[in-house]
Amino acid sequence: MNTGPIPVVEFARACDCHMHIYDSRYPVAPGATLRPADASVDDYRRVQPVLGTQRVIVVTPSTYGNDNASTTDAVAALGQCARGVAVVVADVTDDELARLHRAGIRGIRLNLTLPAPVSLDELPTLAARIGAYGWHVELNLPPEWLPDAAGMLAALSVPMVFNHYGHLSLGKPQAESGFRVIADLVSAGKAWVKLSGPYIESLEGAPHYGDMQPLAARYLTLAPERMLWGSDWPHPSAQARGGQPVDDAAVLRTFLNWCGSSDTAQQVLVRNPKSLYGFEDVVPA
């Protein structure tokens, strides 16, 4: 008799497009503000059967600055079903970029909601360099920056991915102007959006994060072929606020309900990650 967990999704090749590894064996960057408890590859492997995902994108967290060892080691351990998003400095060497590509990195992250090793002004030059590898840039930007940055972002030579619904603060005036910038970039085929971490901006909170549903619907109606989903495991922002533990399965079920159809859910969880991250079209073992 099968006594294992019942997966939330049953799509072959479903991908969790945003999670982090934390391990006290890796040095914490000076000044890092997020310092969650250890969350290992083995810990995450116990989450995957519950979610029903097989593919995963490991993202270097702010905790480690531009040290990507936690990410590349995790990608190596997780194998062909994993890719990574790294953090680099503006003058990163060509040799380092090549090494990261061989290690499974497919994008770089600018988390400008916290002190970061790269400024927004340095992004165009860095984007031109990573374009040779077919990478994208993942953006955590304060939404009030978006109108002023719109022209520069539209001119970038690589795709961009907005984290966590674009960090649009519900009910605040800058949310609508920020949405319009993101929507224009998405409509132009320049951008993707990770519909991840609804608890970050939700005022309603668990279990359903209902105040985030209208924003999710706007994105999914705008361009389902440009949307991604991520668990944000192990939920460092929620940990930092001292809230209740996040129920990964419940959050994913809520998101699937927001998708409205199996085809839209499969688009977001399977087809879109395959396109963006360059997964081979094979069913993970």
N, C-alpha and C positions, 0 to 999 in steps of 0.2 A: 504494500500500500504506500502511495506517495504521501509523505507527511511534510514535504517541503513547502515553502511559501508559495502562495498563489500570486503570480506576477500581475502588476497593474496593467502593463501592455504586453501584447503577444506578437508584435511586429518583429520579424527577423531583421537584425541590423539596427534596431532602435538605438539612438545615441543620446547620452547625457552630455551636453555640450559645455558644462561649466561645473567643475568641482576642483577642490584643492587637497593637497597632501600636507600635513603638518607632522613634523618629527623632531624631537628635541636633539637628535644627533646633528641636525643642520644648524649652522650659526645664525642667530637672529640679527637682522640688520640694525645698526645703531638708530635709535629713535623710533623703531617700529612700535605702533600703537596697538595693533591687533596681535595677540599672542595666545591663540586658542590652545586647548589641550591637544595632545598627540592624536592624529587621525591618519592611520596608516593605509597602505594598499590593501592589506589583509582585512582591515576594518571596512574599507569600501567594497571589497568583494562580497561581504555579507549583505551589503545594501543592494547590490545589482540584482540578485534574484527576486527581491521584493519589488523593485521597480520594473523588472523585465527588460532592462537595457543590456546590450552587449558591448556597444562601443562607448568610448568616453574621451572627453577632452580635459586634460589636466592643465590647470592654469596656475602659473607662479603667483603666490599671494604676496601682498605687501610686506608680510612678516620677514621675508628673506631678501628684500631689496632686489638687486639684479643678480643674485645667486640662484641659478636655475637648477641646481643639483637635485632638489627634492622633486622637481617636475620631470627632468630627464630620467632620473632613476625610476620614477613611477611608470613612465611610458615604457621603459625597457622591461619592467616587471609585468606590466599588463599586456605587452606584446602587440601583435598586428592590429588589435582592436582599439588601440589608443593612439592619440596624437596630443601635442602639447602647444601651449601658448606661453611664451617667455617674456621676461622683462630684461631690457638691455639698456646700456648707456648710449649717449649720442655718438660717441666715438668708438663704438664697438668695432672690433677688427673684422676684416673679411674672413679670416680663418675661423673666428668664433662663430660668425653667422653660418659658415659652411658646416662647422661641427654641430651646431644646433639643428640644422636641417637634417643631417644624417641621424641625429638622435630623435627625430620625429616631430620637431617643432614646425608649426605651420602658420604662426602669427606672433606678433609682439603686442604687449599690453601697456597702455598708458593709463594708470590709475591716478588721475589728477584730482580726485576727491581727497587725496592724502599727499604728503610730500613725495615726489617722484624723481627718478634719476634723469628723466627727459622732460623738457618743457614742450608746450604746444607749439612754440615758435620753431623748435627743432624738428618737428614731425615731418614736414615735406621732404627735407633732405634724407632723413632716415627712411621714409616710405619709399623713396626712389631706390634706395639700396636693397631693401627687402623684396622689392618687386621682382628682382632677378630670380628669386626662389619661389615665386607664386604665392607669397604670404599675404596676409591681411594685417590690419592694425585694429586692435580691440580697444575701445574707448570707454573709460569711466570719466565722464566730464560733469561738472556742475551744470545743470540745465540752463542757468542764466548766462553761461558763456556761449551757448549755441548760436544765437543770432549774429554775434560778432564774428564767430568762427566759421559761419556757413560758407563763405566764399572760398576760404582756404580748404575746407573739407571737400567741397565740390571739385576742387582742382587736384586733389590727391591722386597719385598715380596707381594706388592700390585700393582694393575694397576695404571697407571699415565695418566693424561690428560694434553696435552699442549694447553695453551690458545692462541687465536688470531693468528692462523697460525704458531705457534711456534715463533712469533716475529722475523721472518726471514727478515732482512733488504734487500730490493730489490737492486740488483746490487752490493752488497758488498761481498768480498771474503768469509767471514765467513758464508754467507747464504747457500752456497752449502754444506759445511761440516756439518753445523747444520742440514740441511735437511736430509743428509745421516744418522745421528745419530737418528733422529726422525723416519725416514723411517724404519730403522733396528728394532727399538723398536716396531713400529706398525706391521711390518711383523712377528715379533716373538709373537704377541698377547699380548704384554705387555702394549701397549699405545693406546690412542685415541687422536684425534686432534679436537679442537673447531675451526671451520671455521667461526670466529666471528670478528667483528671490522675491516673490510678491510681498513678503513680510517686510522688506526693506522700506517701502514707501506706504504700505497699507496702514490706515488708521483704525480700520475695523479689526484686523488681526485674524487669528485662527478661530475656527477651523477653515473658513471658506474664503477669507480675504475678498469679500464681495465687492468692496469699493474699487478693487483693481480690475474687475471683470469688464467694465466699459472700456477701459484703456486696452485691455487684451483684445476685445472685440474690434476696436478701431484698427489695431495693427493687423489682426488676422483677416479683416475685410480688405484692408489696403493692399496687402501682398503676402498671401500665405506662403508663397514660394521663396520669401526672404526672411521668414521667421525661424527661430531656433528655440529649443527648450533646454534648460539646464537645472540641475537640482540645487546648485550652490552648496552642496555638501562639503564640509560638515557645518555649514551655516555660521560662518565666523561673525557676521554682523549681528545675528540673533543672539549668539553666545555673548558678545560684548555688551549687549543691552540687558543681559541677565533674565531674559524671558523664558517661557516654557520651551522645552525641547521641540524641534520641528519634526512633524510626522511626515517623512518623505513620501510614503505611499499616498497619504491623504492629499498632499499638495499636488502630486501628479494626477490623481483622480480628478481633482478640481480643475486642473488645466485641461484635461481631456474633455471634460464637460464643456469648458469654454470653447474648445475647438468646434463643437457642434456636429462633427461627422468623422467617421473613421478615416475617410480619405484625407481630410485636412490634418488630422493627427498624424497619419503616416507621412504626409508631406513634410511636416515639421520635424518629426522624430527620426525619419529615415532618409528621405530623398534629399532634403536640404543639407544635412551634415555631410552626406556622401559627396555632394558637389563642392561644398566650401572647403572641407578638410582633406579631400583627395583619398578617401578610403577605396580600396579595391572592392570590386563587386563580388565578394565571397561571403558566405554565411560563417560568422565566427564559430569556432568549436565550443 
